[in-house]
Amino acid sequence: MATDLYVYAGQLQNLERGKNDVTGIPPAASLIVAEQWAIMCKEAGGEDKLIASLEVKDVREVNHA
């Protein structure tokens, strides 16, 4: 199981996928693998700065229960 980052409709979310999963992504969305996300964060000067530059709301910790 891998956890990637999914950006859609102004929100940053985790997306879990298995080895054989096929993931369809709408044209206005982005799916970023965790390794690439780490590189992007480093280049931006930190995750907070990257999220701010993308102008998205981080909803990864929201509990929908």
C-alpha positions as CSV (number, residue, x, y, z in Angstrom):
1,M,0.0,0.0,0.0
2,A,1.3,3.5,-0.9
3,T,0.1,6.8,0.3
4,D,0.3,9.6,-2.3
5,L,-0.8,13.2,-2.3
6,Y,-3.9,14.1,-4.2
7,V,-4.7,17.8,-5.1
8,Y,-8.2,18.6,-6.3
9,A,-10.7,21.4,-5.9
10,G,-8.3,23.4,-3.8
11,Q,-7.7,20.6,-1.3
12,L,-4.6,18.5,-0.5
13,Q,-5.5,14.9,0.5
14,N,-3.9,11.6,1.1
15,L,-4.7,8.9,-1.4
16,E,-3.9,5.3,-0.5
17,R,-3.4,2.8,-3.3
18,G,-2.4,-0.8,-3.7
19,K,0.2,-2.3,-6.0
20,N,-2.4,-3.2,-8.6
21,D,-4.8,-0.3,-8.2
22,V,-5.6,1.9,-11.2
23,T,-6.3,5.5,-10.3
24,G,-8.2,7.8,-12.6
25,I,-7.4,11.5,-12.0
26,P,-9.6,14.3,-13.4
27,P,-7.8,16.8,-15.7
28,A,-7.9,19.5,-13.0
29,A,-6.3,17.3,-10.4
30,S,-2.8,16.1,-9.5
31,L,-1.5,12.9,-8.0
32,I,1.9,13.2,-6.5
33,V,3.9,10.2,-5.2
34,A,5.3,10.6,-1.7
35,E,8.9,10.6,-2.9
36,Q,8.3,13.5,-5.3
37,W,6.3,15.4,-2.7
38,A,9.3,15.2,-0.4
39,I,11.6,16.7,-3.1
40,M,9.0,19.4,-3.8
41,C,8.8,20.3,-0.1
42,K,12.6,20.5,0.2
43,E,12.9,22.7,-2.9
44,A,10.1,25.0,-1.7
45,G,11.8,25.5,1.7
46,G,9.3,23.2,3.7
47,E,6.0,21.6,3.4
48,D,4.1,24.7,4.7
49,K,5.6,26.9,2.1
50,L,4.8,24.4,-0.7
51,I,1.2,24.1,0.4
52,A,0.9,27.9,0.6
53,S,2.4,28.3,-2.9
54,L,-0.1,25.7,-4.3
55,E,-2.9,27.7,-2.6
56,V,-4.6,24.5,-1.3
57,K,-6.2,23.6,2.0
58,D,-4.5,20.7,3.7
59,V,-7.3,18.3,4.7
60,R,-5.1,15.2,5.3
61,E,-5.8,15.1,9.1
62,V,-9.5,15.8,8.9
63,N,-11.6,13.0,10.5
64,H,-14.8,12.5,8.6
65,A,-16.3,10.0,11.1
